[in-house]
Amino acid sequence: MSAAASPALAEVLRHAAAAWQLFRGGRSLDYALGAALAARSDLRPAVQDALYTAVRRLAASEHIVERLAARAPAPEVAALLAVSLAQLQGDAHSHYTVVDQAVTAAQQSLQTQAAAGFVNALLRNFLRQRESLSAEVQREATLRYNLPPWWIERLRGEYPDDWTMIAESQQRMPPLVLRVNSRRLTVGDYLTRLAELGIAATRVGAQAVWMHQPRPVAQIPGFAAGEVSVQDAGAQLATPWLDAVAGMRVLDACAAPGGKTAHLVELGADDVTALEIDAARAVRIEDNLRRCHLFARIVVGDAERPTTWWSPKGQIPFDRILLDAPCTASGIVRRHPDIPWLRRASDVAQLTTVQANLLDALWPLLRVGGRLLYVVCSLFPEEGRAQIARFGERHADARRLPLPASQLLPTFMIAAAAAPAWRDANEPTLHDGFFYALLEKTG
C-alpha cells in the first residue's frame, strides 16, 4: 500500500497561521493546534511541524516583517508571513514552492485575500535581502537565540560561561529518549530488537535509549505493550535518586502524566500513591500505568492542602516523597518552544511561591528519617538552589543529602557517530535541564 500523499503546503500554512494567531494571543501550542485543527485532525503532523518550526524562528521572522513592511500587517497576514518565513529560513521546501504556496494560502482565506500580493512581495524581498537580514539576526542575541531579552539576561547572569551553549541547545529539535521497563526486558535486549528492525539507537542512561530518528509513539516498538515509555534521560534520574524500595510508603506529588509514577513501580516500589490536582490529568496516570501493566493508588487532590486528602491521625507518614513541582520549565524549551514567549518575568516569583507552599505542605507528611526529592525542570536559581536554601532556613529538621548532580544543564543533540558511550548511572549523556535536591527529615 502506498503512503498517504502529503497535504498541500498551502493548506498546512493556512492552518499553521490560524494556530499561530492563537499562540501569539497567549495560548499554548497544544491548545492552539487543537483549536485550529478541530475539523482537520488529519493535518496535525504537518501543521505541528510547520508551527513548531515557526515558533523556533519567531524572533527572527517578526524582525524580518518589521524591517520589510512599511506598516504592521493585519494579525491574519502577520501570522501567515511568520509561518512562511520560517519555511524560507529552512530547507524542507524550495523557495519557489514556499512563496507560491504562501500566496495560494492567502488567496484561500477571506481574511487574507486582499493581501496576497503583499505576501508575495515581502517573501520575495526577503529572499533578495536574505544574506544581510540573516547577518542582522546573528548580531542580536534575542534574534539569534530566539528568546525574550529578560530570559537571556537571566541565563547570562546565572551561567556566564555556559549561557550561549544553553541558548543554542534549546533551539534544537528535542531528542526522542525512551525508558526501558526493566520489569519486562533489559536495555540490551531492546537495543538488539531495534537493531534487528533497522532502527538506530544509543544507550544514554541506565534505562534510557535515544532513538536517532524521532517517530510517532504509535510506531515505537514495544510502546503499546508497555515495554518502553517516552521520558527524558534527565527525568529518569528521579526514581533511582529517591531510592524507594518495596515496603516503603511513597508519595508522587504532582504526578501527572505518570511517567515517574510508573518508573517508581518498575524499580520495585510497591506502595505508591500518585497525587494529582487535575482529575482529567489523573486519567493520564491511570492510562500510563495500565499500558505498562503496573499499579499505583491514584488520588485526586491538592498537594498544597493535604488535609483535604490525608489525615495525620488515620494515616502513616510517607517514607519517600517525590515532588516534581510546577515551574517555569526553562530547562525543557526545546520540547516546548512556546514557553519563553508565554512566560513573563513576573511568573518566576509567582511559581517560587507555589513551590515553597508545596514543600512546606508536604514536609509534615514525611516520617523522621524519610526523604523528599525536589525536582524542577528549570534553570533559574530562584526555583532551584535558592528555593532549597530558603526551605532549609524554615525547617531545621531538613538535611540536604549529596547527589551526583544537582543542576543539570540541557545537553546538545549529539551526532550518532559521536555519541559518547554510557558508563555511569549518574551521568546520562543526553538530557534536558533539571534541578534536583534530596532532603532528609532528621527529627
Buried (B, 14 or more C-beta within 10 A) or exposed (E): EEEEEEBBBBBBBBBBBBBBBBBBEEBBBEBBBBEBBEEEEEBBEBBBEBBBBBBBBBBBBBBBBEBBBEEEBEBBBBBBBBBBBBBBBEEEBEBEEBBBBBBBBBBBBEBBEEBBEBBBBBBBBBBEBBEEBBEBBEEEBBBBBBBBEBBBBBBBEBBEEBBBBBBEBBBEEBBBBBBBBBBBBEBEEBBEBBEEEEBEBBBBBBBBBBBBEEEEEEEBBBBEEBBBBEBBBBBBBBBBBBEBEEEBBBBBBBBBBBBBBBBBBBBBBBBBBBBBBEEEBBBBBBEBBEBBBBEBEBBBBBBBEBEEBBEEEEEEBBBBBBBBBBBBBBBBBBBBBBBBBBBEEEEBEEBBEBBBBBBEBBBEBBBEEBBBBBBBBBBBBBBBBEBBEBBBEEBEEBBBEEEEBBBBBBBEBBEEEEBEEBEEBEBBBBBBBBBBBBBBBEE
